[in-house]
Amino acid sequence: GQLWLRMLASKLLYETFAALGEPEALAEGHDVIPKIRKWIGVHYAERISVPQLVKLSGYGRSRFFSLFVADTGMSPNDYLVRVRIEHAKKTLSKAMLGKSMLDLAAACGFLSATVFSTTFRKLVGMSPREFRKKVLAERAD
């Protein structure tokens, strides 16, 4: 649905910037986006807003989006969701004894287990529980 459309729009923006070939314009922000990505990697479980990321970058909103999409191929929101889901996959790959999906969702920065589970299914192709069972079964073999 909506997530797929946003990802498609992000890819289109990325391809547009790549086709325009503005290396000098994008070069000035070359070190900013990796720093923002690293910051997201540390703070992914917190409430993060696009205005907060824009402020951290030191650029205006449009410039920040241009640089971010050129660097990652996706919007800041899509990138953040992917970081959160990757962390969830790593956590689910470990024995999560005594942890609920709500605990996992909160640890990954999602406000509800339902949103977490729905997003996980869209990006991974299976529910978090199915993913955990699959990983544990693969380890047993």
C-alpha positions in Angstrom: 0.0 0.0 0.0 1.2 3.3 1.2 4.7 2.2 2.2 5.3 0.6 -1.2 4.2 3.9 -2.9 6.5 5.9 -0.8 9.4 3.5 -1.5 8.6 3.8 -5.3 8.5 7.6 -5.1 11.8 7.6 -3.2 13.4 5.4 -5.9 12.0 7.7 -8.6 13.5 10.7 -6.9 16.9 8.9 -6.6 16.9 7.9 -10.3 16.0 11.5 -11.2 18.9 12.9 -9.3 21.2 10.3 -10.7 20.1 11.1 -14.2 20.6 14.8 -13.7 24.2 14.2 -12.7 24.9 17.0 -10.3 28.0 15.6 -8.5 29.3 19.0 -7.5 26.0 20.0 -5.8 25.7 16.7 -4.0 29.3 16.5 -3.0 29.0 19.3 -0.4 26.6 17.2 1.6 28.7 14.0 1.1 29.7 13.7 4.8 26.4 14.9 6.3 24.1 12.0 5.3 26.5 9.2 6.5 26.6 11.1 9.9 22.8 11.3 9.9 22.5 7.6 9.1 25.0 6.7 11.9 22.9 8.9 14.3 19.8 7.1 13.2 21.6 3.7 13.8 22.2 4.8 17.4 18.9 6.5 18.2 16.5 4.3 16.1 14.5 3.3 19.2 13.7 6.9 20.1 11.0 9.1 18.6 12.7 10.6 15.6 11.0 13.2 13.3 12.0 14.4 9.9 12.2 18.0 11.2 14.7 16.8 13.8 16.8 15.1 11.1 16.7 18.2 9.0 17.8 20.3 11.9 20.7 17.9 12.6 21.8 18.1 9.0 22.1 21.9 9.0 20.3 22.0 5.6 16.9 23.1 4.6 14.2 20.4 4.2 14.3 20.2 0.4 18.1 20.0 0.3 18.2 17.5 3.1 15.7 15.3 1.3 17.7 15.6 -2.0 20.9 14.6 -0.3 19.3 11.8 1.7 17.5 10.2 -1.3 20.7 10.5 -3.4 22.7 8.7 -0.7 20.2 6.0 0.4 17.7 5.7 -2.4 14.8 6.2 0.0 13.2 8.9 2.1 14.4 9.4 5.7 11.2 7.8 7.1 11.6 4.7 4.9 15.2 4.5 5.9 14.3 4.7 9.6 11.7 2.0 9.3 14.2 -0.3 7.6 16.8 0.3 10.3 14.1 -0.5 12.9 13.0 -3.7 11.1 16.7 -4.8 10.7 17.2 -4.4 14.4 14.0 -6.4 15.1 15.2 -9.2 12.8 18.5 -9.3 14.7 16.6 -9.4 18.0 14.2 -12.0 16.8 17.1 -14.2 15.7 18.2 -14.4 19.3 16.2 -16.3 21.9 13.7 -13.7 23.0 12.6 -15.6 26.1 10.1 -13.7 28.2 9.7 -10.8 25.7 6.4 -9.9 24.2 5.9 -8.4 20.7 5.0 -5.1 22.4 8.4 -5.2 24.2 10.2 -5.8 20.9 8.1 -3.1 19.1 9.0 -0.6 21.8 12.7 -1.6 21.8 12.7 -0.9 18.0 11.0 2.4 18.2 7.4 1.4 17.2 4.6 2.8 19.2 2.4 -0.3 19.0 2.8 -4.0 18.4 0.2 -3.9 15.6 2.1 -1.2 13.6 5.3 -3.1 14.2 3.8 -6.5 13.1 2.1 -5.0 10.0 5.3 -3.1 8.9 7.5 -6.2 9.6 5.2 -8.4 7.4 5.2 -5.8 4.6 9.0 -5.6 4.5 10.0 -9.1 5.4 7.2 -11.1 3.9 6.2 -12.8 7.1 5.1 -11.9 10.6 7.7 -11.5 13.4 6.5 -14.7 15.0 6.9 -16.6 11.7 10.3 -15.1 11.2 11.4 -16.2 14.7 10.1 -19.7 14.2 11.9 -19.9 10.8 15.2 -18.7 12.3 15.0 -21.1 15.3 14.1 -24.0 12.9 17.1 -23.2 10.7 19.4 -23.3 13.8 18.0 -26.6 14.9 18.9 -28.2 11.5 
